Each structure stands twice: as C-alpha cells, then as structure tokens.
C-alpha cells in the first residue's frame, strides 16, 4: 500500500528494483539535481537511489553535501535514509559530517521520541573523533528523557561512545548516569 515501507528483514520487492539500476553516464549529476529538487517525493527517490548504489558498493561519497541537505525534513523515512548514508560515509568525510551535528542536536530534542532515538542511535554509530564532543550534551539530555525507548537507546550510545573515547565518557559522568539507570522504573531501559 501507498506510504507503507518495508521492514529491513523483508526482501526487496519488484517495485524497489528501480533503485538498483546500473550506473549510466551522468547519473551522479542527475542524482545531484534530484537531491536538490523541491519536490519531496523526487528527493526521497533520489536518496533511495543513492542508498541502493551505496549498498551494491558504488562510491557515492561525492554526493555527501547534497544528501546531508536532505536531512532537514519531517519525513521519518527520508531522515532514516539520510542517517544511514551519514553512518556509512562520516568516517571518510569527517569534515563534511560536522555539517550534520546541528541536525542531530535539533533532532535529539524533537517532540517525536522515534526521531530523538534515531538521532542518538546515529550519533553512536558515527565513529568520528571530531564529532563525539559535540554529541555529549544531546546524549546527556536523552539519558534523562521521559521516553524509555530514548533512554535505552541513549544508554547503548554511551557504550559506543566509550569504545571511541573512554576518557570523555568518564569525564562527562556518563558511567554514573548509567549506574543510576540500572534502577530505572521501566524494565525496557
């Protein structure tokens, strides 16, 4: 049905195969144009094509600024796709990945708990030293979030951050916060 997305464990359907078409001459220029288009559906289709190309091993890192510009959306599916792209290319494009930090901070305060959790999860998956210090304040807030799913996701992010920079985690008091969370009223956390 229209508007329904497939779960990650479901196979790619015939309708999705259009995103996996072969690279033609000028396809990058076409994708760049589509990514900057005003029509939201065309923009989302372009990001899907970029993700499909990335999935089959094509280098689409040159589209980094164009894909990151698509992050400013209220469309959850598009935001997830852009975050997936970011996770994949942040390590090879750390200077450009910093462009997304403000969006992470903003998304970590979104009224929708799914978007807050998505922002925190993505922060934990981007293993770039330059970015980790910017993510501490939003992470601190999410560890005390009203929603148990956001708190749980933030707790997992602390473990990932510890793997990147253990000293920073200890300095910021994240370990003490995690100890306090062991007594959380919600068993999901």
The 8 nearest C-alpha neighbors of each residue, nearest first, counted from 0:
[[1, 3, 2, 4, 5, 14, 12, 15],
 [0, 2, 3, 4, 5, 14, 40, 15],
 [1, 3, 0, 4, 76, 5, 40, 74],
 [4, 2, 1, 0, 5, 6, 76, 75],
 [5, 3, 2, 6, 76, 1, 0, 7],
 [6, 4, 9, 7, 3, 8, 11, 10],
 [5, 7, 9, 8, 4, 10, 3, 11],
 [8, 6, 9, 5, 10, 11, 4, 12],
 [7, 9, 6, 10, 5, 11, 4, 12],
 [10, 8, 6, 7, 5, 11, 12, 4],
 [11, 9, 12, 8, 7, 5, 6, 13],
 [10, 12, 15, 9, 13, 16, 14, 5],
 [13, 11, 15, 14, 10, 16, 9, 5],
 [12, 14, 16, 15, 11, 17, 10, 18],
 [13, 15, 12, 16, 17, 11, 18, 19],
 [16, 14, 12, 13, 17, 18, 11, 19],
 [15, 17, 18, 19, 13, 14, 12, 20],
 [18, 16, 19, 15, 20, 14, 13, 48],
 [19, 17, 48, 16, 20, 51, 15, 47],
 [20, 18, 16, 17, 51, 52, 21, 48],
 [21, 19, 17, 18, 22, 16, 48, 52],
 [22, 20, 23, 19, 52, 18, 26, 17],
 [23, 21, 26, 20, 24, 52, 25, 27],
 [24, 22, 26, 25, 21, 27, 20, 29],
 [23, 25, 26, 22, 27, 28, 29, 21],
 [24, 26, 28, 27, 23, 29, 22, 30],
 [25, 27, 29, 23, 28, 24, 30, 22],
 [28, 26, 30, 29, 25, 31, 62, 59],
 [27, 29, 31, 25, 26, 30, 32, 33],
 [30, 28, 26, 32, 27, 31, 33, 25],
 [29, 31, 33, 27, 32, 28, 45, 34],
 [32, 30, 28, 34, 29, 33, 27, 35],
 [31, 33, 29, 35, 30, 34, 28, 36],
 [32, 34, 36, 30, 35, 31, 42, 45],
 [35, 33, 42, 31, 32, 36, 45, 30],
 [34, 36, 32, 33, 31, 37, 65, 42],
 [37, 35, 33, 38, 34, 42, 32, 41],
 [36, 38, 39, 35, 42, 41, 33, 34],
 [39, 37, 41, 36, 40, 42, 33, 43],
 [40, 38, 42, 41, 43, 37, 36, 44],
 [39, 41, 43, 42, 38, 44, 45, 37],
 [42, 40, 44, 43, 38, 39, 45, 33],
 [41, 43, 34, 39, 45, 40, 44, 33],
 [44, 42, 40, 46, 45, 41, 77, 39],
 [45, 43, 47, 41, 46, 42, 40, 48],
 [44, 46, 48, 42, 47, 43, 34, 33],
 [45, 47, 49, 43, 48, 44, 50, 42],
 [48, 46, 44, 50, 45, 49, 51, 43],
 [49, 47, 18, 51, 45, 46, 50, 52],
 [48, 50, 46, 52, 47, 51, 53, 45],
 [51, 49, 53, 47, 52, 48, 54, 46],
 [52, 50, 54, 48, 53, 49, 19, 18],
 [53, 51, 49, 57, 55, 54, 50, 48],
 [52, 54, 50, 57, 56, 51, 55, 49],
 [55, 53, 51, 52, 56, 50, 57, 49],
 [54, 56, 52, 53, 57, 51, 19, 50],
 [57, 55, 53, 54, 58, 52, 51, 59],
 [58, 56, 53, 52, 55, 59, 54, 51],
 [57, 59, 60, 53, 56, 52, 61, 55],
 [58, 60, 61, 62, 57, 53, 49, 52],
 [59, 61, 62, 63, 58, 88, 92, 91],
 [60, 62, 59, 63, 58, 64, 27, 65],
 [61, 63, 60, 65, 59, 64, 66, 31],
 [62, 64, 66, 60, 65, 61, 67, 95],
 [65, 63, 67, 66, 62, 68, 95, 61],
 [64, 66, 68, 62, 63, 67, 34, 31],
 [65, 67, 63, 69, 68, 64, 62, 81],
 [68, 66, 64, 69, 70, 65, 63, 81],
 [67, 69, 65, 66, 70, 64, 71, 35],
 [70, 68, 67, 66, 71, 72, 65, 81],
 [71, 69, 67, 68, 78, 72, 81, 66],
 [72, 70, 69, 68, 73, 102, 78, 67],
 [73, 71, 74, 70, 78, 69, 77, 75],
 [72, 74, 75, 71, 78, 77, 70, 76],
 [75, 73, 72, 77, 76, 78, 79, 71],
 [76, 74, 78, 77, 73, 79, 114, 72],
 [75, 77, 79, 78, 74, 80, 4, 43],
 [78, 76, 80, 79, 74, 75, 43, 81],
 [77, 79, 75, 81, 80, 76, 70, 82],
 [80, 78, 82, 76, 77, 81, 75, 83],
 [79, 81, 83, 77, 82, 78, 84, 76],
 [80, 82, 84, 78, 83, 79, 70, 85],
 [81, 83, 85, 79, 84, 80, 78, 86],
 [84, 82, 80, 86, 81, 85, 79, 87],
 [83, 85, 81, 87, 82, 86, 88, 80],
 [86, 84, 82, 88, 87, 89, 83, 81],
 [87, 85, 83, 125, 84, 89, 88, 124],
 [86, 88, 84, 85, 89, 83, 90, 125],
 [87, 89, 85, 91, 90, 86, 92, 84],
 [90, 88, 92, 93, 96, 85, 91, 86],
 [89, 91, 93, 88, 92, 127, 126, 125],
 [90, 92, 88, 89, 93, 60, 87, 94],
 [91, 93, 89, 95, 90, 94, 88, 96],
 [94, 92, 96, 89, 95, 90, 91, 127],
 [95, 93, 96, 92, 97, 98, 129, 89],
 [94, 96, 97, 93, 92, 98, 64, 63],
 [97, 95, 93, 98, 89, 94, 99, 92],
 [96, 98, 99, 95, 100, 94, 130, 93],
 [99, 97, 96, 95, 100, 101, 67, 94],
 [98, 100, 97, 102, 101, 96, 103, 67],
 [101, 99, 103, 97, 102, 98, 104, 133],
 [102, 100, 104, 103, 99, 105, 98, 97],
 [101, 103, 105, 99, 100, 104, 106, 71],
 [104, 102, 106, 100, 118, 105, 101, 107],
 [103, 105, 101, 107, 102, 106, 137, 100],
 [104, 106, 102, 103, 107, 108, 101, 109],
 [107, 105, 109, 103, 108, 115, 104, 102],
 [106, 108, 115, 104, 105, 118, 109, 103],
 [109, 107, 106, 105, 115, 110, 104, 137],
 [108, 110, 106, 111, 107, 115, 114, 105],
 [109, 111, 112, 108, 115, 114, 106, 107],
 [112, 110, 109, 113, 114, 115, 108, 116],
 [113, 111, 115, 114, 116, 110, 149, 146],
 [114, 112, 116, 111, 115, 117, 149, 148],
 [113, 115, 117, 116, 112, 111, 118, 106],
 [116, 114, 107, 112, 118, 113, 117, 106],
 [115, 117, 149, 119, 113, 114, 118, 120],
 [118, 116, 114, 120, 119, 115, 113, 121],
 [117, 119, 121, 115, 103, 116, 120, 107],
 [118, 120, 122, 116, 121, 117, 153, 115],
 [121, 119, 117, 123, 122, 118, 116, 152],
 [120, 122, 124, 118, 123, 119, 117, 125],
 [123, 121, 119, 125, 120, 124, 118, 134],
 [124, 122, 156, 120, 121, 125, 159, 160],
 [123, 125, 121, 122, 126, 86, 120, 159],
 [126, 124, 86, 122, 123, 127, 121, 89],
 [125, 127, 124, 128, 90, 163, 123, 131],
 [128, 126, 129, 130, 125, 90, 93, 131],
 [127, 129, 131, 130, 126, 163, 132, 164],
 [130, 128, 127, 131, 132, 93, 97, 133],
 [129, 131, 128, 133, 127, 132, 97, 134],
 [132, 130, 134, 128, 133, 129, 127, 135],
 [131, 133, 134, 135, 130, 129, 128, 167],
 [134, 132, 131, 130, 135, 136, 100, 129],
 [133, 135, 131, 132, 137, 136, 138, 130],
 [134, 136, 138, 132, 137, 133, 139, 131],
 [135, 137, 139, 138, 134, 140, 133, 104],
 [138, 136, 140, 139, 134, 135, 104, 107],
 [137, 139, 135, 141, 136, 140, 134, 142],
 [138, 140, 136, 142, 137, 141, 135, 143],
 [141, 139, 137, 138, 143, 142, 144, 136],
 [140, 142, 144, 138, 143, 139, 150, 153],
 [141, 143, 150, 139, 153, 140, 144, 138],
 [142, 144, 141, 140, 150, 145, 139, 146],
 [145, 143, 141, 146, 142, 150, 140, 149],
 [144, 146, 147, 143, 150, 149, 141, 148],
 [145, 147, 144, 149, 148, 150, 112, 143],
 [148, 146, 150, 149, 188, 151, 145, 187],
 [149, 147, 151, 150, 146, 152, 188, 116],
 [148, 150, 116, 152, 147, 146, 151, 153],
 [151, 149, 142, 147, 153, 148, 152, 144],
 [152, 150, 188, 154, 148, 153, 149, 147],
 [151, 153, 149, 155, 154, 150, 116, 148],
 [154, 152, 156, 150, 142, 151, 155, 141],
 [155, 153, 151, 157, 156, 152, 150, 142],
 [156, 154, 152, 158, 157, 153, 151, 159],
 [155, 157, 123, 153, 159, 154, 158, 160],
 [158, 156, 160, 154, 155, 159, 161, 153],
 [159, 157, 161, 155, 156, 160, 162, 154],
 [160, 158, 156, 162, 161, 157, 123, 155],
 [159, 161, 157, 163, 162, 158, 164, 156],
 [162, 160, 165, 158, 164, 159, 163, 168],
 [161, 163, 159, 160, 164, 165, 158, 157],
 [164, 162, 160, 161, 165, 159, 126, 128],
 [163, 165, 161, 167, 166, 162, 160, 168],
 [166, 164, 161, 168, 167, 162, 169, 163],
 [165, 167, 169, 168, 164, 170, 161, 171],
 [166, 168, 170, 169, 165, 164, 171, 161],
 [169, 167, 165, 171, 173, 166, 170, 161],
 [168, 170, 166, 172, 167, 171, 173, 174],
 [171, 169, 167, 172, 168, 166, 173, 165],
 [170, 172, 168, 169, 173, 167, 135, 174],
 [173, 171, 169, 175, 174, 170, 168, 176],
 [172, 174, 176, 168, 175, 171, 177, 169],
 [173, 175, 177, 176, 172, 169, 178, 168],
 [176, 174, 178, 177, 172, 173, 179, 169],
 [175, 177, 173, 179, 174, 178, 180, 172],
 [178, 176, 180, 174, 179, 175, 173, 181],
 [179, 177, 175, 180, 181, 176, 174, 182],
 [180, 178, 176, 177, 181, 182, 175, 183],
 [179, 181, 177, 183, 182, 178, 176, 188],
 [182, 180, 178, 179, 183, 177, 188, 184],
 [181, 183, 180, 179, 184, 178, 185, 186],
 [184, 182, 180, 185, 181, 188, 186, 179],
 [185, 183, 182, 186, 188, 180, 187, 181],
 [184, 186, 187, 183, 188, 147, 182, 180],
 [187, 185, 188, 184, 183, 147, 182, 181],
 [188, 186, 185, 147, 151, 148, 183, 184],
 [187, 151, 186, 147, 185, 150, 183, 148]]
